[in-house]
Amino acid sequence: MRSRLATAFRQTVGSALLVVASWLVAGEAHAQRMDLALSRLRITAEDPAVVPDTACPSSFAGGLRRDWCSDDVAWRRLMTQFAGGLIPPILLPAHTRGMRGIYVGIESFITGVSADDESWARGTEGDGPDSRNRFVDQVIAWQRINARKGLPFGFELGASLGFAANTSYWTLGTEVRWALLEGLRDRNTSVYFPSVSVRGAVQALVGDPEVNVTVPSIDVSVGERFILGDTVELSPYVGAQVAWVFGDTELVDLTPERDAYNECNPSPSLPGAPGGPPLGTEAPYCRGDGTDFNHNVVFPRIRSMRARVFAGAQVRYEWFALTGAFAFDAAAPHDLDASLPSDLPRQWSVNLGAGVSY
């Protein structure tokens, strides 16, 4: 038995390493077509003398000028759905494998997005010279390697490394689970309790110098396991999940096609010095046009909550396990965060996993 266990473990680890190698080859340094392109999320500045109630005045902060402003509405639409694809998947039954239990698997979680939304066309790279993505994917598809280890007192600890299709993005994840009940049945009475577990998980985006996204979550699962034919274990489960989206940007250049430094042509001398700008001139002491410096922006941070319900099942034969689950937003994003656009739809997610569990 030990030799079969060792062989299965080596095969799983070998497959996982091959998957990682293929991800590394696919995710080279150049941008992929579903990478975020935040510099395109901009709107044209308007003269406040002509449009008094404009959301993007061309003059601001006491006389500074700009040609573009960040499109904050498009940013919220794009990031809300993008972060929805990072919500930790639920690919584990309600019970654990015990203190000695180990699971190693390759998993996929696929989340639907509004591909026809203008924010996705403008806010992702695409595969051509156009300033928009003409062929936005209908889903965000993440693949990851996940490992979990049983601990005493019904606890389980896990970690994962994943990669998103058609992007150069990685995700790092960790989770801790506590099985409050591993199923309880009294043969002499009708008393029965299913398996119940509580899990805390978090996933973070890696690979984009302009965007920081972290999605922690808490979920509760209720399930049972059935033995079929003395060899197959079927473990259906249902539950609910609450996730929090933390989305931020670094400084984003809305006009990467322009060279702010050369347009400014800054003076090497201080104001009032020979050859320098007049007294009272503020840095960077432009001798030319310094407007482009005002196109470096930080998009509004996103702090929102998501609520989901899910159902799934795991089929295990000896050490091999197949798991599938379906999750769906219990409420629209706007219902839990009024700062988000009201027409953003609920998202769904399909989770699939295959691995070794012993």
N, C-alpha and C positions, 0 to 999 in steps of 0.2 A: 504493500500500500504506500509506503514511504517513497519508493521509487516512482510510482505513478504520480504521486503528489509533486515530487521534485520535477518530473518531466512536464507536468501541466504548468507548474510555476515558471519553468524556464521558457516554455513556449509562449506564455502570456507576456513575460517580460521582453522576450525577443520581438514579439509583434509590436509591443508598445514602443520599443526603441526604433523599429522600422517606421512607425507612424511619425515619431518625432523627427527622424531624419528626413522624411518626405515633407514635413512641415517646414523644416529649415531650408530645404531646397526651394520650396514654393514661396517662402516669405522672404525673398531677397530684399535688399535695401530700397529698391525703387518702389514708388507708390503703386498700390493696386487700385482697381477701379471702384471698389466700395470703401476706400479710405475716406475719411472726412476731409472736406476742403472748406474750412470755415471762412477763408478770405472771400469766397463767393457770396456769402450771406451778408449782403450790403444793399443799402438803398440810397438813391441819389439825394443829396442835400438840396434844400429849397431856400430861396431868399425869403426871410421872414417879413420883409416889406411887401412882398407879393402874396405870400401864403402865411398869414399871421399865426394860424393854429397848426403849422407844420410840426410833425414829430421829429424832423431832422433839419434844424435851421443851419444854413451855411455859415452863419457867424454865431459864435457862442463864447462864453466865459470872458466877456469883456473885450471882444474884438478879434479873437482867434477865428481862422477860417478853415473850412473843410469842404471837400467835394462829396464825401460819402459818410454814411453812418452805419453802424451794425444793425442788421435786421434781427432784432431780438425775438420777434414772433416766430420767424422761421427757425431760429436757433432752438427755441423751446419745443417746437414741433419735432424737429429732427432729433434732439437729444432725448426727449421723452421716449420715443420709440426705440432709438438705438440702445438706451439703457435698459429698456424692457427686455431686450435680447440677452442682457447680462444677468438677469435675475437667476439665482442659483437653481438648477433643475432638481427635481425630486425623483431620483432614480434609486430608491432603496425602500424595501418594505418596512412595516412598522416595528418588526422585531430585529434584534441583532444576531450575530453568529456566536455571541458569547465572548468571554475574556480572551480566548485564544483565536478568535475569528479574524480572518484577513480577507480582504476583497481587493482585487486589482482588475481594472477594466478599462475599456475604450468606450467612450460615451459621446453622444451627439445630442445637442438641443437646438431645435429649429424654431424660430419665432417669426410670425408674420408681421409685415410692415406695410404702410400705405405707399407702395411703390409709385403710384401716380401722383403723389403729393409733390408740389413744386419744391418744397424744402429738401427733399431727397435728390431731386434732379440737380438743384443748384449746390447742395451741400456735400456732394460726393464727387470723387475725382473723375469717374468715367474712363473711357479707353481711347479718347481721341483728342484733338486740339480744341474742341468746343469748350465753352465756358459752362457746360452743364453735362450731366450724365444722361445720355440718351437711353440707356438700358439698365435701369435700376433693378436690382434683384428683388424678387417678391418676398424673400425671407432673409433673415440673418441666421447663418448656420455656423454654429460653433462645434468643434470637435475637441475632446479633451481626454487626457489620461487621468484616471482617478484611483486613489488608493485609500482604503480605510482599515483601521486596526481596532479590534475590540479591547476594552479596558475593564477593570473591575467595576462592580456596582452598576452594571448596565450602561456604561458610557462607551462611546465610540468616537474616534478621532480620525479625520480624513484630510487629504490635501490633493490638489489637482493642478494641472497645467494644460491650457487649451490654446487653440488657434482658430481664427475665424476665416471661413472661405472667402476668397476674392479680396482679402485685406492683408495688411502687414501687421495686424494686431494679435497680441497674445493676451491671455488672461490667467491670473494666478488666483487660486481659491483655497479656502480652508473651511472646515466645518467641525462641529462637535455636537454629538447627539446623546440624548439620555432616554433610554427605554424605561418608562415608568412601570409598565406592565408588559410582560412577555407572553400574555395570554393566561387566563386562569379559568379552570373548569372544575366544578365539584361533581363527581360521578354520582353521588348520593342525592343531590338536589338539582334543581334547575338553575342554580347560580352559574353565571358565565360572564366573563369579561374578556373583550378582545385585546390584542396587543395595542399599546399606546406609546408613542414616542414623541419627544420634542427635540427639534434641531435648530441650532443657530449656524448660519453659513454666511460667507462673504466672498464676493468676486470683485477683482479690480482689473481695470484695463491697463495694458502695458504696450508701449510702442508708438504713441503719438505725443510729440513734444508740446503740442498746443492744448491738449485735452486731458483732463483727469476725471475718471469715472470710477466710482466705487459703489457697489450695491450690496449692502448687508440684508439679511432676511431672517425671519423666524417662522417655522412651520410646525404644525401638529399633524401627525398621521395616526390613523386608526385602521387596523387590518387584522387579518387572520391567515393562517397557513393550513393547507390541506395536503394530505399525502395521497397521491394517485398511483395505484398499482405498485405500492411499496418501494418505488424508485424515484418518482418525480414529485417535487414539492412545488405547489402552486400557492402564491402569497399575494392575494389582491389587497389593495389599500386605497383609502380616500383621505382627504384632509384639506386644510386651508393654510394659506401662506400670506404673510405680510412682509413687504420689502420696502426699503427706503433708498431713494436715488440721490446720490451726491455727485453732481456734475459741475465742473469748473473749467475755465480756460486760463491759459497763460496769456501773455500779450500777443494778439493776433494782428498781423499786417493786412489791412483790407485792400491794399494796392501793391501786391508783390511784383507787379509789372513795372513799377516805378522805383527810382533810386532817390530816396529822400536826402541822402547826404550830398550827392552831386547837385541836386536841384537847390539845396540850401546854400552850398558853397560857403561854409562857415568861416568867419574871420579868425585868424590866429591871434589877433590882438584883442585886448579887453576894451570895453566901451570907454571912449574918451582918450584912449591912447593914440599916438600917431598911426595913421593908417587903419585905425579901428573904427567900429560903428559908433554912432552918436551916444552920448550919455543917456542912460535910461533904457537902452536896448536890452531885452531879456535874452538869455541863452536860448538857442545855440548861436546867436550872433550871425544870423544868415545875411549874406550879401546878395543872395538870390531869393528864390521862393521856398519858404519853409512850410508851406501848407501840408505837404505829404507827411510830416511828422505827426500831424493830428489824425492820421488814419490808423494809428496803432491803438487798438481798443481791447478791452476785456469784456466778454459777454456776461450777462447776468448769471449769477450762480443759480443752480437748480437744487432745491431741497423739496422733494415730493415723496409721497407714499403710494404704494400700489398694494392691492388686495387681490388674491387669487384663490381659486378652488382647484383641486386636482384629483385625479383618479388614475390608478396604475396597477400593475401586477408584475410579479417576478416569477419566472419558471426556472427551477433549478434541478439539474440532473447530475448527481454526484457532486463534482466541484464546479461544474459549468453553470453559469447563470445568465439568463436573458431577461432584461427589464424594459418595460415600456410605460410611459405615462403621458397624460394629456392635461394641460393646465390652461385656465381661461380666467381673464380678469373678471372679478366679481363686480367691479364698478369701473366706470370710465375714468381716465386720469383726472379730468376736470372735477369730477365729483369729490375727489379727495384733496385736490389742490386747485383753488380758484384762480391761481395765477397762470395756469395752463390753458391753452385754447379749448373752447367748449366742444368743438367738433372733432377732437381727436378720438378715434374709436378704441374700443377695448382690443387688447391683443391676446393671441393664443400662442401656445407653445407645445410642440411635440418633442418628447424626450425618449431616446433609445440608448440602450447600453448592453454590452456583452463583456463578460469577464469570468474570472475564476474566483469562487467564493468557498472558503473552507475554514 
